[in-house]
């Protein structure tokens, strides 16, 4: 329990709530202080106005009537009376009232002051010293009249306001603290769920996913990103396993062929020509293995996003033109129909050498897996903000159900099994397209054949 409380106290929600509580209590305290000051001023002005009004009313009466009125007002009070009075002669003798002594420091100038007065309650003999607001004036006959205000409804209002202000401050702090605890518990629970999922993933279970709620808050946003990342990691790990299996399967044959050839040659003495032929075949097989490993390495780098170190803006039409010129000579030697339709200029962002390699791979496949009389066309157009580079042939094509599979590593069609190759050409072209923010797609050519289309975003000007 104490561990949970420590974790709760360290949560961001709890800390934010405490800070918000401090700010809220501080602002409320300032507001209540201002309100209390204004209320004090209002109470003081009300008392001052009442005292001045009654003082003026008594001072305006004739002497005998004034004395009778003061005596009656002083005698009619009780412990909860509101006013105290003192009417005295010019030489300071008390004529009427219940203030036993003229307070020091009170001038008869009509200004209200708060000071200590000795007053006697009706029916009591003791004089009580109390601090009260009082006002005094000089009468026409030279005497003096004093009126003082005892604590009453206005004073009660002041005390009530102070009590309410203190209660509001305490309640505000408690509510802010309770809100912090509630938010902290919610955040801690959701964080614990993510943490437990992460622990299971760290243990090797990549099928785990972070649970999301229907709130669409920052935790759901984080969970969505984490789940997308986990999906990609799981796919990458599965791809690595598949690649490992494919490498072990597809490279076993050429390695076994190399070993068998070497064993046969070394089994008995042979002529120099036989050794040379065996070495040449071995070198060819070794070169094929190196090309396979280079292609796998390039695909891995592209999928990791580390093979386009310094991207640049270049003309894809010029790159395609240079590549197709090389294959045009080969097509002419074979007597193969070969056409090129390229946009004049089409700027893209990336690495020219990689897109050259992708186009070369597509043309290699088209030339290798179709007969010489089959026409091949290269097209480059712009459509919806993308540069579409297509290699179109009119050969036997590939069944539509195999289009996606043929872009995977080591995937080979029935026709390709009789030809040399590793089955990495389309996979490498796909990786290059993805590295440039595009995609590689296969489709049937109208009238028969296969169209391979590589699309990359057009560079923004």
URZI-V663667 format. One record per residue. RES is the residue in one small letter. PSI is psi in radians with two decimals (NA if undefined). NEAR is the number of other ideal C-beta (glycine too) atoms within 8 Angstrom. Layout:
BEGIN
res: [RES,RES]
psi: [PSI,PSI]
near: [NEAR,NEAR]
END
This chain:
BEGIN
res: [x,x,x,x,x,x,x,x,x,x,x,x,x,x,x,x,x,x,x,x,x,x,x,x,x,x,x,x,x,x,x,x,x,x,x,x,x,x,x,x,x,x,x,x,x,x,x,x,x,x,x,x,x,x,x,x,x,x,x,x,x,x,x,x,x,x,x,x,x,x,x,x,x,x,x,x,x,x,x,x,x,x,x,x,x,x,x,x,x,x,x,x,x,x,x,x,x,x,x,x,x,x,x,x,x,x,x,x,x,x,x,x,x,x,x,x,x,x,x,x,x,x,x,x,x,x,x,x,x,x,x,x,x,x,x,x,x,x,x,x,x,x,x,x,x,x,x,x,x,x,x,x,x,x,x,x,x,x,x,x,x,x,x,x,x,x,x,x,x,x,x,x,x,x,x,x,x,x,x,x,x,x,x,x,x,x,x,x,x,x,x,x,x,x,x,x,x,x,x,x,x,x,x,x,x,x,x,x,x,x,x,x,x,x,x,x,x,x,x,x,x,x,x,x,x,x,x,x,x,x,x,x,x,x,x,x,x,x,x,x,x,x,x,x,x,x,x,x,x,x,x,x,x,x,x,x,x,x,x,x,x,x,x,x,x,x,x,x,x,x,x,x,x,x,x,x,x,x,x,x,x,x,x,x,x,x,x,x,x,x,x,x,x,x,x,x,x,x,x,x,x,x,x,x,x,x,x,x,x,x,x,x,x,x,x,x,x,x,x,x,x,x,x,x,x,x,x,x,x,x,x,x,x,x,x,x,x,x,x,x,x,x,x,x,x,x,x,x,x,x,x,x,x,x,x,x,x,x,x,x,x,x,x,x,x,x,x,x,x,x,x,x,x,x,x,x,x,x,x,x,x,x,x,x,x,x,x,x,x,x,x,x,x,x,x,x,x,x,x,x,x,x,x,x,x,x,x,x,x,x,x,x,x,x,x,x,x,x,x,x,x,x,x,x,x,x,x,x,x,x,x,x,x,x,x,x,x,x,x,x,x,x,x,x,x,x,x,x,x,x,x,x,x,x,x,x,x,x,x,x,x]
psi: [-0.78,-0.63,-0.75,-0.71,-0.67,-0.74,-0.72,-0.71,-0.34,-0.05,2.65,-0.64,-0.78,-0.75,-0.75,-0.70,-0.70,-0.73,-0.75,-0.66,-0.76,-0.78,-0.78,-0.81,-0.70,-0.82,-0.76,-0.67,-0.76,-0.78,-0.76,-0.61,-0.76,-0.76,-0.69,-0.70,-0.80,-0.68,-0.72,-0.80,-0.71,-0.78,-0.78,-0.71,-0.66,-0.76,-0.79,-0.70,-0.73,-0.76,-0.78,-0.66,-0.79,-0.65,-0.76,-0.68,-0.74,-0.68,-0.42,-0.15,2.75,2.77,-0.88,-0.75,-0.61,-0.77,-0.76,-0.71,-0.76,-0.74,-0.71,-0.74,-0.71,-0.62,-0.41,-0.03,3.10,-2.94,-0.44,0.31,2.78,-0.57,2.69,2.61,2.72,2.13,2.13,2.85,3.11,-0.46,0.16,0.13,2.41,2.20,-0.74,2.74,3.05,0.18,2.00,-0.35,2.41,2.18,2.45,2.44,-0.03,1.97,2.58,1.10,0.13,0.13,2.40,2.32,2.66,2.11,3.07,2.28,2.54,1.94,2.71,2.14,2.63,2.33,0.04,2.62,-0.37,2.50,2.23,2.34,2.06,2.68,2.05,2.67,2.38,2.72,2.53,2.74,2.75,2.28,2.86,-0.50,0.09,-0.22,-3.14,2.60,2.32,2.38,2.24,2.64,2.12,2.76,2.29,-2.56,-0.67,-0.70,-0.68,-0.66,-0.71,-0.80,-0.68,-0.73,-0.71,-0.71,-0.76,-0.69,-0.78,-0.71,-0.71,-0.72,-0.82,-0.75,-0.71,-0.76,-0.72,-0.72,-0.74,-0.71,-0.74,-0.70,-0.72,-0.74,-0.74,-0.85,-0.71,-0.73,-0.74,-0.84,-0.71,-0.68,-0.77,-0.63,-0.70,-0.68,-0.77,-0.71,-0.75,-0.69,-0.73,-0.65,-0.74,-0.63,-0.74,-0.47,-0.12,-0.07,1.58,-0.02,-0.17,2.54,2.62,2.27,2.52,2.73,-3.03,0.25,-0.39,0.68,-2.95,-0.51,-0.70,-0.66,-0.79,-0.75,-0.68,-0.78,-0.73,-0.74,-0.69,-0.72,-0.74,-0.67,-0.74,-0.71,-0.76,-0.73,-0.66,-0.74,-0.75,-0.67,-0.71,-0.72,-0.72,-0.73,-0.76,-0.76,-0.75,-0.72,-0.80,-0.62,-0.82,-0.45,-0.15,-0.72,-0.93,-0.60,-0.72,-0.67,-0.72,-0.84,-0.73,-0.78,-0.77,-0.73,-0.72,-0.76,-0.65,-0.11,-0.56,2.73,2.50,3.00,2.82,-0.66,-0.63,-0.73,-0.76,-0.74,-0.75,-0.71,-0.67,-0.77,-0.68,-0.72,-0.69,-0.78,-0.70,-0.67,-0.68,-0.71,-0.73,-0.70,-0.68,-0.82,-0.69,-0.71,-0.76,-0.72,-0.72,-0.74,-0.76,-0.75,-0.73,-0.74,-0.45,-0.13,0.42,0.15,-0.10,1.40,-0.84,1.49,2.66,2.82,2.21,2.97,1.90,-0.54,-0.71,-0.69,-0.83,-0.62,-0.74,-0.72,-0.78,-0.47,-0.66,-0.73,-0.36,-0.66,-0.74,-0.72,-0.68,-0.70,-0.60,-0.25,0.48,2.34,2.22,2.13,2.62,2.18,1.78,2.51,2.67,-0.93,2.52,1.79,2.33,2.94,2.20,-2.39,2.04,-0.69,-0.66,-0.74,-0.54,-0.76,-0.70,-0.81,-0.69,-0.71,-0.76,-0.73,-0.64,-0.81,-0.76,-0.72,-0.64,-0.68,0.26,2.67,2.75,-0.42,-0.11,2.28,2.50,2.37,2.51,2.26,2.51,2.02,2.96,2.34,2.12,0.72,0.16,2.56,2.12,1.96,2.00,2.48,2.02,2.23,2.89,0.69,-2.58,-0.37,-3.00,2.41,2.45,-0.55,-0.26,0.02,-0.83,-0.72,-0.57,-0.25,0.02,2.87,2.41,0.21,2.32,2.47,3.10,-0.68,-0.66,-0.32,-0.39,-0.05,2.73,2.68,2.93,-0.15,0.48,-0.06,-0.90,-0.61,-0.70,-0.72,-0.67,-0.77,-0.67,-0.75,-0.80,-0.64,-0.41,0.19,0.33,-2.70,2.87,2.25,2.58,2.47,2.76,2.40,2.30,2.24,-0.06,2.51,-2.94,2.39,2.13,2.12,2.15,2.15,2.35,2.60,2.50,2.47,2.43,2.38,NA]
near: [4,5,6,8,8,8,9,12,8,7,12,6,12,14,9,10,15,11,8,10,13,8,8,10,12,8,8,11,9,8,8,11,8,8,10,11,8,8,11,9,8,8,12,10,8,9,12,11,8,9,15,11,8,10,14,9,8,13,10,5,9,5,8,6,8,14,11,9,10,15,10,8,10,13,7,7,12,6,4,5,9,7,11,17,16,13,14,10,8,6,4,6,6,8,10,10,13,12,14,9,7,10,12,5,6,11,6,10,6,8,6,11,9,7,11,7,14,11,13,11,10,10,3,6,3,5,8,8,6,8,6,12,12,17,15,13,12,6,11,3,6,7,11,12,16,17,14,15,12,10,4,9,5,9,9,9,10,11,8,8,11,9,8,8,11,8,8,10,12,8,8,12,10,8,8,14,11,8,9,15,11,8,12,14,9,9,12,13,8,9,9,8,10,13,8,8,12,8,8,9,11,6,6,5,7,9,5,9,7,11,7,9,7,4,6,5,7,5,12,11,9,10,12,9,8,10,11,8,8,12,8,8,9,10,8,9,9,8,10,8,8,10,10,8,8,10,10,8,8,11,10,8,7,10,9,8,9,11,8,8,11,10,8,8,10,5,5,3,2,6,5,5,6,9,10,8,8,12,8,8,9,11,8,8,11,9,8,11,11,8,9,12,8,8,13,12,8,11,13,8,9,15,11,7,7,6,11,12,4,5,6,8,6,10,8,14,12,9,13,14,10,9,12,13,8,8,11,10,8,10,12,9,6,8,6,13,8,11,8,10,7,11,9,5,7,12,11,14,9,13,11,9,6,14,17,11,10,13,16,9,12,14,14,9,11,14,13,9,10,10,5,6,6,12,9,16,12,16,10,14,7,9,6,3,6,11,14,12,15,12,13,12,14,9,12,6,9,9,6,6,5,9,12,7,8,11,12,9,12,12,11,7,10,4,8,11,7,4,8,3,8,10,11,12,13,15,15,15,15,11,12,14,14,12,13,15,6,11,8,14,8,13,8,9,12,3,5,8,13,13,12,14,11,17,12,15,11,11,8,3,3]
END
